[in-house]
Amino acid sequence: MKILAKYVDMLSWGDQNGNLHPIRFRYSAEDERNVVIKVDKVIQITKENIAGNNMLVFRCQSIICGINKLFELKYEISNCKWILFKIE
């Protein structure tokens, strides 16, 4: 997987237990166009702590341009920001 580590605009919802569910996100591609990707399936959710920064890691899959791709989204708990970390 290619590491991007870009902040994204995320549309998500939270249930009454406080669990997050990503729906779709938008990020700026290398050619400065906005790309919108719908999250088809969340495969795995894990917690990560790097240098005291707690994060939730969402391993997801979607069909992008007709190809099934895996990607990782990270949610920074301390500042409520989403990051597109890796994508195939």
ZISUL-V973626 format. One record per pair of residues at least 12 apart in sequence whose ideal C-beta (glycine too) atoms are under 10 Angstrom apart, sorted by the first residue. I is the first residue (numbers start at 1). J is the second residue. Records with the same first field share a line. If there is no record, write none. Layout:
BEGIN
I=J ; J
END
This chain:
BEGIN
1=69 ; 70 ; 71 ; 72 ; 85 ; 86 ; 87 ; 88
2=71 ; 86 ; 87 ; 88
3=72 ; 84 ; 85 ; 86 ; 87
4=27 ; 29 ; 30 ; 71 ; 72 ; 83 ; 84 ; 85 ; 86 ; 87
5=74 ; 83 ; 84 ; 85 ; 86
6=27 ; 28 ; 29 ; 82 ; 83 ; 84 ; 85 ; 87
7=27 ; 28 ; 76 ; 81 ; 82 ; 83 ; 84
8=22 ; 24 ; 25 ; 26 ; 27 ; 28 ; 35 ; 36 ; 37 ; 73 ; 74 ; 81 ; 82 ; 83 ; 84 ; 85
9=24 ; 25 ; 26 ; 27 ; 28 ; 34 ; 36 ; 82
10=22 ; 23 ; 24 ; 25 ; 26 ; 27 ; 39 ; 73 ; 75 ; 80 ; 81 ; 82 ; 83 ; 84
11=23 ; 24 ; 25 ; 26 ; 36 ; 38 ; 39 ; 82
12=24 ; 25 ; 39 ; 58 ; 73 ; 75 ; 82
19=45 ; 56
20=42 ; 45 ; 56 ; 58 ; 73 ; 75 ; 77 ; 82
21=39 ; 42 ; 45 ; 58
22=37 ; 38 ; 39 ; 42 ; 58 ; 60 ; 73 ; 75 ; 82
23=38 ; 39
24=36 ; 37 ; 38 ; 39 ; 40 ; 62
25=37 ; 38 ; 39 ; 60 ; 71 ; 73 ; 82 ; 83 ; 84
26=84
27=82 ; 83 ; 84 ; 87
35=64 ; 84
37=60 ; 62 ; 63 ; 64 ; 69 ; 71 ; 73 ; 84 ; 87
38=62 ; 63 ; 64
39=58 ; 60 ; 61 ; 62 ; 71 ; 73
40=60 ; 61 ; 62 ; 63 ; 64 ; 68 ; 69
41=59 ; 60 ; 61 ; 62 ; 63 ; 68 ; 70
42=58 ; 59 ; 60 ; 61 ; 73
43=58 ; 59 ; 60 ; 61 ; 70 ; 72
44=57 ; 58 ; 59 ; 60 ; 72
45=57 ; 58 ; 59 ; 60 ; 73 ; 75
46=58 ; 59 ; 72
47=77
48=74 ; 75
49=77
50=74
52=78
53=74 ; 76 ; 77 ; 78 ; 79
54=75 ; 76 ; 77 ; 78
55=73 ; 74 ; 75 ; 76 ; 77 ; 78 ; 81 ; 83 ; 85
56=73 ; 74 ; 75 ; 76 ; 77 ; 82
57=72 ; 73 ; 74 ; 75 ; 83 ; 85 ; 86
58=71 ; 72 ; 73 ; 74 ; 75 ; 82 ; 85
59=71 ; 72 ; 73 ; 85 ; 86
60=72 ; 73 ; 87
61=88
62=87
64=87 ; 88
67=88
68=88
69=87 ; 88
70=86 ; 87 ; 88
71=84 ; 85 ; 86 ; 87 ; 88
72=84 ; 85 ; 86 ; 87
73=85 ; 86 ; 87
74=86
END
